[in-house]
């Protein structure tokens, strides 16, 4: 194989050493040293080598991976109790376990998890169902804003509050559940996050007892990918401007005017596929804020916000955030820990405030957008024009897809990162197989 078509792995090692905070693995075991040792016994093209590199980063090496408390729900739990539990435990979501008799179970015990559900989805669904029930009972929405707390509303509407979590699957409130184990690798996580649209976090399961022990978030993957900044195979993709890519929501963004009611914004958020609504000024159409699913917990914190949702404007709501509470527990402030643990907490000190959303322009590079998202701990950024008007949305999944490898044993379409690497070596993925011209 020509030298020009081989990766400069010495450069890889040098760049990795430049990152003093690169703590992907225990000090006793270096990803790079293991990687280089393997390469001495193999002559690989760039695409295969990159896949091997990602396969040398085990999930267990991500600091803070076990810092997110794993609260488990089951299909028989009631909606009201599930909301209360997640709220009290300060977590944004939980895996759902099927209720089975261990004496009669057929199949593997490891398959007992059937989905993942987030608190915001349950709250928004409950709120909408309660409002429908009010209309049916009174024949009109009237001026009744549903005073009291969310839990009072659910008690007054037992057909909603006592609904079982298992019954919410048909309402599309469940997210898919594709767990990994501590000995799986970043390569596996990339495949999962890029191939499943609704997958926001990847649960980590202990093989010994099949219990959830943590999560790998999209934020953690972005931060890990940024550790490769400076490498040719990373920069060849990341240094491109955003205008050179085709993103799923680059010409679409859910929005609401700041003078509309909070109730209207919550309805739009409930229907949103990406879980965020841009708040814009009616006069100049500029972005002035956003409402995310991660903000819905504020309706549980403040009963007045919930009761006044039909009178309170969105513009007023995005400024109601006070200093966020310090959540309990210690979080390692090391690479990945902030994202693996902190981003799944309800009272999250790390996310941008509602009136300060992350924005970027298509003239900026993908790498710059990644750095902005990593620095602000955001899950998305609005694509804006020169007038700061929203033109689209860039999500973490949009970014991850660009670096996702083609799966050899499936029909997953690979991202630009690996396609580019393969093309540089005269290779391509065809019918699930890597074909090389040399």
N, C-alpha and C positions, 0 to 999 in steps of 0.2 A: 504494500500500500504506500502511496506517495506520502512524503513527510508533510506536505502542505495540507493533506486531508486528515492528518492526525491532530487531535487536540493537544495544545501545549499544556501538559499537566503540571509542568514546573511553574508555569504562570498561575495555574489554579492554586497550587500550594502556597505560593508567595502571597497571593491576594488573601487567601484564607487566614494566613498568619498576621496580616495587617489588622484583622478584626480582633482587638484585644478582648472584646466582650463575646466572642464567638464561643458559646458554651453549650453547643448542641449535644455534647457527649461528656461523660465523666473524664476527668483529667487522665485517668489511667488508659483511656481508649480514645484515639483520635480518628475521626472520620477520614481525614485526608491520608493518614498513614496507612490505614487499612485499605483504603481505595488504591493508593499507589502500590501497595504490596500485591494486590490482586492483579493490577495491570502488568506487573512484571511477568505474569504467567499467561497473559492474553494479549493478542493483537486485535484491537477493536476499532471499528469506525466510530465517528463522533456520536452518532445517535445511540448506539449500544452503550458507549462509555457513559453518556449522560444518564441513561436509565440506570446503569450500574451505580453511578454516584448517588442518585436519589435513593436507591435501594440500600445504601450504606448509612442512611440517616434514620435510625429507628425511632418510633414514636416515644419510646421510653426515655429518649434523650432530651425531649422538650421540657425545659424547666417549668415547673408550675402546673404540669399536666394534671396532677391530682388535686390541685387547689380548689377546683370548682366542686362544691358539695353536690353530690348526685342524689337528688330526691326522686323517688320512684312512685309513679302512680300505677293503678291497675284499671282494667276495663270496667270493673264494678264500682269504682269510686264515683261519687256524685259531683256534679259540676261545682256546686257551692263549696263543698269541702275541698275540692282540688284547688280552686282559686285561693281559698283561705290558706291552705298548706303552702303553696308556692310563695304567696305574699309574706307569710310569717317566716319562711326560710330564706327569703330574699334571693330567690332564684327565678330566672325568666322562663324556664321550661323544664320538662322532665320526660324521661322515657316512659312508655306505657307497657306494662307487663300484662300478659293474658292471665286470667285466673284459671288454673288447671289443677287437677288432682294428681299429685306426684305418683300415686299408686296406679293410676290408669293412663298416664301420659303416653302418647304415641309420638315417636320422633325424639329429637334431641331437646334436652332441657335448655340448651343454649338458644333455641328458637322462641323462647317464651316472650321476648320483647316484640311487640307488634307495631310500634310507631313512636313518634315523638310529638309532644304538644306544647305550645307555649302559652304563657299566662295571658298575653295580650289578645291572642286569638279567642280564648275562652271569654274574656271580658267583653270584647266587641260583639261576639256572637250573643252573649247573654243580654247585653244592652239592647241590641236590635230586636231580639225575641221578646223582651219585656215591653218594648215600645209597641210592637205588633199586638201583643196581648191587651195593652191599654186601649188601642184603637178598636179592637174587636169588642171589648167590654163596654166602652162608652160610645162607640159609633163615631168618635171623632178624637183627634189628638188633643184638641182644646188647648188650654194653657198649662196643662199638667206636665211639669218637667220631671216628674219622678223624684220627688224630694226624698232625702234620706241617703243612706249609704248603699253601695252596690249589694252588700249582703242583705240589707233590709229589702231591697227590690227582689232579690232571689227568694227570700222567705215569703214575700207576698205573692210570688209566682212560682209555686212549688213544682209545676210541670216543667219549669226551666231549671230551677235550682237543684231539683232532685233527679234531673236527667243523668244517665250514666255516661261516663267518659267513652265507653265503648260505642254508644249511640251517636257520637259526634263524628265518627268516621265518614258517614254519609254526607256530612256538612263540609267535608274537605278541610277539617280543622287539624287532622293528623298530618304530620310531615313523615316522609319515609324514614325508616330506621335501618341504617347500614353501618353496623359497628365494626371496629377494628380492635386488634389486640396490641399490647405493648411491644411485641416483637415484630409487628408490621412496620412498614416504612412510609416515608413521605411520598414515595412513588404511588403507593396504594391510595393514600389520602387524596392526592391530586386527581387520580382517576375518578374517585367517588364525587368529589366536589364539583368537578367539571361536567360530569355526565348526568347529574340529577339536579334539575332546576330548583326544586324546593328544599334541597338539603343545605341547611345553614351551618350545622355543626355535625361533627363525626364523633359518635360516642365511643369510648374506649372501654372494653370489657375485659375483666380478669378471667383468664382461661380456667383457673382453678375452681372458681365457684360461679362463673357466668354472671357476676354482678357488675353493674356499671361503676367505674372508678374515676371517670373524668371525661373531658371532651377536647377534641381538637377543633379550633374555630378557624374560620376563613382568615381572620386577622393574623392568627399565628402563622398560617401558611405564607401570607404576604410578607410578614417580617422575616421569615426564614429565606424566602426567595431573594429578598433584598441583600442578604449576606453574600450573594454572588455578583453584586454590582462590581464592575471592573473586569469581569470575565467576558471574553469575546462572544461566547455562545449565549450569554445573558444579555449583554448590551446590544447585540444585533437585533434583538426584539425590543428591549426596554427603551432604547434610545430613539425609536420611531415616534413620530408625532401621533397624537390620538386620531387625527384626521386620516391616517393611513390604515386604521382598523375599522372593522364593521362590528359594532356592539349591538346587543339585543335591544336596548332601550335608548339608543343614541338619538333617535328622533321622536321619542315619546317620554313624557313625564306627567304623572298625575299631579294636578295642582288645584289650589283653592285660593280665592281672593281673601286678603286679610280682613275684609269687612264682613265676610260670611260667618255664620254661626259655627261654634265648635261642634255642635251636633252634626252639621253637614260635613265638616271635615272628617269626623270620625266614621261617617258612612263611607266616604271616599276611601279612607284608610282601610276599612273592612274589605272593600272590593279590590284593593291594590294587590297586584301580583308580587311587588317588590317590597312592600311594607313601609313605604315612605310617601309623603305628600308634600310638594313644594308649596310654600305660602308666598304669594306674590302681591305686590302693590297694584291696585286696580288701575291707577292713573298711568304709571310708567312701565308696568309689567315686570319690574325688577324683583329678584328673589329677596325676600326679607326674613325668611325663616323656613322651618320645616316641622312636620309632625311625623314621628316615627312610631312603630309599634313599641319600641322601647320606652316611649313616653306615656303609654297608656296607664301604667301603674299609678300615675299621679291622680287618676280618678279614684283610686282606692285610698290614697293618702289624704285627699282633700274632698270631703263630701260636698262642699259648696261648689267646687268646679263641676262635679257631676250633676248637682241639682240645677245649676245655671247654664248648662251646656247649650240650651236653645236660645239663650239671650247673650251669652258671652261670645265675643267675636274671636276668631282665630288669632288675629293680631294681638289681642289682649292675652290670650292663653299662652302664646309663645314667650311672653315676657313674665309669666307668673313663676317661672322657675326661680327658686331661691338657691342659696348655697346648698349643694347636694350633701346629704348626710354621709358621714364617714361610715362605711360598712364594716362590720365586724370581721375579725380574722386577719391574719398576716398574709400578704401576697408578696412572693418573691419579685423584686423589681429587676429580674433578669430577662434575657431574651426569651420571648414567648410567654413568660409567666403572666405578664400584664393582660395578654389577650386570652390565654387559655383559661384564666381564672376570672379576671375582672369583668370581661365583657359579658359574662353570663349572669351577673348580679343585677338585680332590679335597680337598686340605688347605686347607680354607676357613676363614680366621680370622673371617669376617664373620657366619656363620650362628649362631643361638642354640644354646647347648649342649643336649644331649639332656635334661638334667634341668631345663631352663628354657624350656619351650615357650611360644609366644605364645597367650594366651587373650583372649577378649572375650565380651561379653554381647549379647543381642539388643536390649537397651535402648540400646546405644551406636550411634552413627551410622556409616554406611558410610565417611565421611571419616576418622573417628577410627581405624577398623580399617585403612584404607589407610595412615594415618600410622604406626600401630604396626608394620605390616608393613615399611614403608619404613625406619623407624628401626632395627628389629631385623634387617633384611635377611632376613626369613623368607619362606617360600613359602606359608604357610598359617597359620591360627589356629583353635584349637578354640573352638567355641561352647559356653559353659558356663553352668550355672544358678547360683543364689546360693550353692549348696553346693560350687561349683567342680567339679561333675561334668560330664563331656562329654555334650553333647546333639547335637552336629553338628560340621560342619567347613566353614570358609570358605576357599576356595582363591583364588589370584591370578586364575585363569580366571573364577571366579564374579564377581569384581570387574570384570574387563575386559569381560565380557559386558554389564554395565550401561551401558557407554560405547561399545559397538560400533555403528557406523552400519548401517542397512539397505543391502544391496547392490542397486543398481538393476538389475543384469543377472543376478541369481541368485535363489534362493529362501531366502537367508539371512534369518533373522528378526532384526530390529534390536533393540538393547538399549534400556533405558529412557531413556538420555541423548538419543538422537536422536528417539525416538518422542515424548518430551516436547517437544522443540524444535519438531518438526513440528506437533504438536497445538496449540501456542501460536500458530502462524501459520495455523491452519485447514487444515493439510495432513496427509496420511497416505500410507503406502506401501501400495499395492494392486496385487497381481499384478505385483510387481517395478517399479512405476512410482509416482513421486511425484504424488499428486493434490491439488490445492489448490481450496478452495471459493470463493476470491475471484478 
